[in-house]
Amino acid sequence: AGAELRCATCGGHLGDVFQDGFLFVGTPAAKSGKRYCIDGAALVFKPSGGGEDVFGDVPPPRTSGGGGGGGDLPGFLQPPKIVPRSS
């Protein structure tokens, strides 16, 4: 099991760090020996162009024609349902 990573401000769970980075040859993990597994819901993406923030716990907008929303996939391949954070 990995060591748990927590937010220094609120103590919330961000993910885990594993000591098996050496297995990932040619990556920064191989150099440090550490592999970070960060939970997507813990992330907030801030566009460099100044657009709206994108929160990791909000599903992407549905598209018609299969561009990433999972709508064209069979049920067993559908992405997990994400429960949006309450406002």
WOWOPE-V484099 format. One record per residue. N is the residue number from 1. RES is the residue in one letter. SS is DSSP state (hx for helix, st for strand, lp for the rest). PHI is phi as a letter, one per 30 degrees, with the letter a starting at -180 (none if undefined). OMEGA is omega in radians with two decimals (NA if undefined). Layout:
n:res:ss:phi:omega
N:RES:SS:PHI:OMEGA
N:RES:SS:PHI:OMEGA
This chain:
n:res:ss:phi:omega
1:A:lp:none:-3.12
2:G:lp:c:3.06
3:A:st:d:-3.10
4:E:st:d:3.05
5:L:st:c:-3.13
6:R:st:b:3.09
7:C:lp:d:3.13
8:A:lp:d:-3.11
9:T:lp:d:-3.03
10:C:lp:c:-3.13
11:G:lp:i:-3.12
12:G:lp:d:3.13
13:H:st:d:3.12
14:L:st:c:-3.10
15:G:st:l:-3.09
16:D:st:b:3.03
17:V:st:b:-3.10
18:F:st:c:-3.11
19:Q:lp:c:-3.12
20:D:lp:c:-3.11
21:G:hx:e:3.14
22:F:hx:e:3.13
23:L:hx:d:-3.05
24:F:lp:c:-3.06
25:V:lp:e:3.10
26:G:lp:i:3.13
27:T:lp:c:3.06
28:P:hx:e:3.12
29:A:hx:d:3.14
30:A:hx:d:-3.14
31:K:hx:d:-3.09
32:S:hx:d:-3.06
33:G:lp:i:-3.10
34:K:lp:c:3.07
35:R:st:c:-3.12
36:Y:st:c:3.09
37:C:st:b:-3.06
38:I:st:c:3.14
39:D:lp:d:-3.12
40:G:hx:e:-3.12
41:A:hx:d:3.14
42:A:hx:d:-3.02
43:L:lp:c:2.96
44:V:st:b:3.14
45:F:st:c:-3.14
46:K:lp:c:-3.09
47:P:lp:e:-3.13
48:S:lp:d:3.13
49:G:lp:d:3.09
50:G:lp:j:3.13
51:G:lp:d:3.14
52:E:lp:d:3.06
53:D:lp:d:3.09
54:V:st:c:-3.09
55:F:st:c:-3.08
56:G:lp:d:-3.12
57:D:lp:c:3.12
58:V:lp:c:-3.11
59:P:lp:d:3.09
60:P:lp:d:3.13
61:P:lp:d:3.12
62:R:lp:d:3.09
63:T:lp:b:3.04
64:S:lp:c:3.11
65:G:lp:j:2.95
66:G:lp:i:-3.10
67:G:lp:d:2.97
68:G:lp:j:-3.13
69:G:lp:d:3.13
70:G:lp:i:-3.06
71:G:lp:d:-3.10
72:D:lp:c:-3.09
73:L:lp:d:3.02
74:P:lp:d:-3.05
75:G:hx:e:-3.08
76:F:hx:d:3.09
77:L:hx:c:3.13
78:Q:lp:d:3.07
79:P:lp:d:-3.14
80:P:lp:d:3.09
81:K:lp:d:-3.13
82:I:lp:c:3.10
83:V:lp:c:-3.10
84:P:lp:d:3.11
85:R:lp:d:-3.14
86:S:lp:d:-3.10
87:S:lp:c:NA
